[in-house]
Amino acid sequence: MNAVRADAKRRVVIPGAKPGDLFDVQRQSDERFVLVRLHRPNEAPGMSREACLEAMDRSPLNVALSWEQLRRITREP
């Protein structure tokens, strides 16, 4: 059994834990806590620059008007 001590900020160093590990803390009683390591899902790779530009071109929010057409529509006669 490894004894660990909480510091002033209530932190405990867990032997065998790596930075970024995520644990579920389950309180069973006032004296007993159970830590369960949670597995992180594999992160999907990010979009490439080309894929981002293609997605922006296909976006329905993309305005297909020229500046002249936009001026004619939005200005008062």
C-alpha beads as a LAMMPS data file, in Angstrom:
LAMMPS data file: protein, C-alpha beads

77 atoms
76 bonds

1 atom types
1 bond types

-500.0 500.0 xlo xhi
-500.0 500.0 ylo yhi
-500.0 500.0 zlo zhi

Masses

1 110.0

Atoms # bond

1 1 1 0.000 0.000 0.000
2 1 1 1.331 3.418 -0.989
3 1 1 0.434 6.237 1.367
4 1 1 0.072 9.679 -0.202
5 1 1 -0.607 13.021 1.424
6 1 1 -2.852 15.799 0.126
7 1 1 -1.230 19.230 -0.101
8 1 1 -2.789 22.584 0.850
9 1 1 -4.708 22.673 -2.445
10 1 1 -6.157 19.162 -1.803
11 1 1 -4.008 17.591 -4.538
12 1 1 -2.692 14.040 -4.335
13 1 1 0.074 12.523 -6.472
14 1 1 -1.028 9.134 -7.798
15 1 1 1.792 6.666 -8.459
16 1 1 1.668 5.439 -12.047
17 1 1 -0.479 8.321 -13.328
18 1 1 0.705 10.311 -16.341
19 1 1 0.064 14.001 -17.028
20 1 1 -3.323 14.395 -18.700
21 1 1 -4.795 11.156 -17.306
22 1 1 -8.454 11.479 -16.387
23 1 1 -9.962 9.777 -13.339
24 1 1 -13.510 9.307 -12.098
25 1 1 -13.635 9.870 -8.327
26 1 1 -16.224 7.737 -6.530
27 1 1 -16.856 8.425 -2.867
28 1 1 -17.921 5.251 -1.102
29 1 1 -17.849 6.662 2.435
30 1 1 -16.192 9.441 4.434
31 1 1 -13.023 7.356 4.607
32 1 1 -12.976 5.597 1.227
33 1 1 -12.505 7.022 -2.269
34 1 1 -12.140 4.968 -5.437
35 1 1 -10.382 6.345 -8.502
36 1 1 -11.190 4.836 -11.879
37 1 1 -8.983 5.766 -14.818
38 1 1 -11.063 6.836 -17.803
39 1 1 -9.824 6.063 -21.305
40 1 1 -9.627 8.970 -23.695
41 1 1 -11.105 8.374 -27.137
42 1 1 -8.693 8.589 -30.038
43 1 1 -8.719 12.096 -31.402
44 1 1 -9.603 12.457 -35.044
45 1 1 -6.994 14.303 -37.100
46 1 1 -7.803 17.924 -37.885
47 1 1 -8.866 19.173 -41.281
48 1 1 -6.173 20.182 -43.735
49 1 1 -6.026 23.727 -45.076
50 1 1 -7.360 22.559 -48.455
51 1 1 -10.282 20.725 -46.834
52 1 1 -11.156 23.841 -44.800
53 1 1 -11.132 26.059 -47.889
54 1 1 -13.336 23.577 -49.786
55 1 1 -15.806 23.443 -46.886
56 1 1 -16.005 27.246 -46.801
57 1 1 -16.665 27.357 -50.561
58 1 1 -19.506 24.814 -50.217
59 1 1 -21.030 26.620 -47.236
60 1 1 -24.590 27.926 -47.741
61 1 1 -23.507 31.093 -45.931
62 1 1 -21.067 31.909 -48.731
63 1 1 -22.335 34.936 -50.678
64 1 1 -22.289 34.342 -54.442
65 1 1 -22.962 37.980 -55.394
66 1 1 -20.474 40.481 -56.738
67 1 1 -19.997 43.768 -54.884
68 1 1 -21.913 45.623 -57.604
69 1 1 -24.906 43.267 -57.338
70 1 1 -24.847 43.597 -53.566
71 1 1 -24.757 47.408 -53.766
72 1 1 -27.748 47.460 -56.155
73 1 1 -29.771 45.218 -53.848
74 1 1 -28.961 46.985 -50.585
75 1 1 -28.908 50.656 -51.587
76 1 1 -31.991 52.793 -51.835
77 1 1 -32.816 53.996 -55.375

Bonds

1 1 1 2
2 1 2 3
3 1 3 4
4 1 4 5
5 1 5 6
6 1 6 7
7 1 7 8
8 1 8 9
9 1 9 10
10 1 10 11
11 1 11 12
12 1 12 13
13 1 13 14
14 1 14 15
15 1 15 16
16 1 16 17
17 1 17 18
18 1 18 19
19 1 19 20
20 1 20 21
21 1 21 22
22 1 22 23
23 1 23 24
24 1 24 25
25 1 25 26
26 1 26 27
27 1 27 28
28 1 28 29
29 1 29 30
30 1 30 31
31 1 31 32
32 1 32 33
33 1 33 34
34 1 34 35
35 1 35 36
36 1 36 37
37 1 37 38
38 1 38 39
39 1 39 40
40 1 40 41
41 1 41 42
42 1 42 43
43 1 43 44
44 1 44 45
45 1 45 46
46 1 46 47
47 1 47 48
48 1 48 49
49 1 49 50
50 1 50 51
51 1 51 52
52 1 52 53
53 1 53 54
54 1 54 55
55 1 55 56
56 1 56 57
57 1 57 58
58 1 58 59
59 1 59 60
60 1 60 61
61 1 61 62
62 1 62 63
63 1 63 64
64 1 64 65
65 1 65 66
66 1 66 67
67 1 67 68
68 1 68 69
69 1 69 70
70 1 70 71
71 1 71 72
72 1 72 73
73 1 73 74
74 1 74 75
75 1 75 76
76 1 76 77
